[in-house]
């Protein structure tokens, strides 16, 4: 049932082919990925709240500062994204239903290798 609901939001049948790098630390991969727009990427601060506004996306950091952005990309675990979205009640019904229930495992499906 959840797959049917999610398929409206996530095009599982159109999975894109992702580019990969054969080696490198997570930091090196991040640098390569963000090189084209490095001046637009903020790192080294923790977002604790996100609010959608007409003008853009307001982000509150751990020091209580609020700043407006065009958009936000969450590079965090699902439960953390849920906590950030829930601070100001911004989580959608699907996010509320899915994000806190995502479980992580070290097992891998051999068909995905």
N, C-alpha and C positions, 0 to 999 in steps of 0.2 A: 504494500500500500504506500509506504513512504517513497519508494522508487517512482511510483506513478505520480505522486505529488511533486517530487523533486524534478521529474522530467520536464515539467512546465518551466522550470527556472534554469536547469542545468541540461544542456543538450548532450546527454550521454551518447547518443547515436552519432554525434559529430565530434568525436574526441580529436582535438588538434594534435599534430605531430610536434613534439617539443624538441628544441635544439639542446644539446648537452655538451659539456666539456669533459674531456677524458680524464682530466686531473685537476687538482686545485683544492684548496681549503674552502670552507664555506665563505670566508671573507673574500677570497679571490674570485669566487663565482659571483658573489654580490657585486663586487667592483665591475666585473665584466657586464653583468646584467644592467647595471645602472649607469654605465659610462655615457650613453647618449643623453641622459637627462640628470646627470649628477647634481647640477645646481638646484634641482627641484626636489631632491630627496633629503628628508630629515632623519637623522639617526642619532642614537645616544640619548634619547629621551623617552620616557614612558607615557603613553597616552592612557588616561584613566576614564575618559568619557568622549563620546562622539555624538553630535547632534546635527541632523539635516536641517538646513535653513534654505530659504529662497535664494540667498546670495551664494551658497556653497555649503561646505561641511565645517562645522565648528568643532575643534579638538581641544580638550582640556588636558594639560599635562600634569605630571605628579606634583609640580610646584604650584598648581592652581592657575597657571597662565592659560588663557584661551586664545586661539588663533584660528583664522578662517582660511580654508583651502578649497581648491576646486574639487578635490576628491581624496579618498583615503584608500590605501591598500593595506589590508591586515596581513602581516607576516607573523602570525602567532597561532598557538594552538586554539582549537575551536572553543574550549571552555573560557579561554581568556578573551576571545573575540565576543563571546556572549556576555561576559561581565562588562566589557567596555561599552557595548551597544545598550546594555540594560541600565546603565547608570542614569540616563535621562529618559528611559522608557522608549528608546529608539528601535529596539529589536522588533522585527516583523514577526508575524505568527509562525512562519516557516523557520526563521532563525531561532525563535523561542523553543520550537518543537525539536529542532535538529541539533543545534550547536551543543547544548549541555549533554546530549546523549551519545556523542561521538566517542567511541572507545578506540584506543590505540593498541597496536599489537606488534610484536617483533616477528610474528609468523608472516611468511610471504606466500602468495599464491604462485606456484611455479609457472602457471600460464601467463603471468604478468612479467616474467623475466625478459 
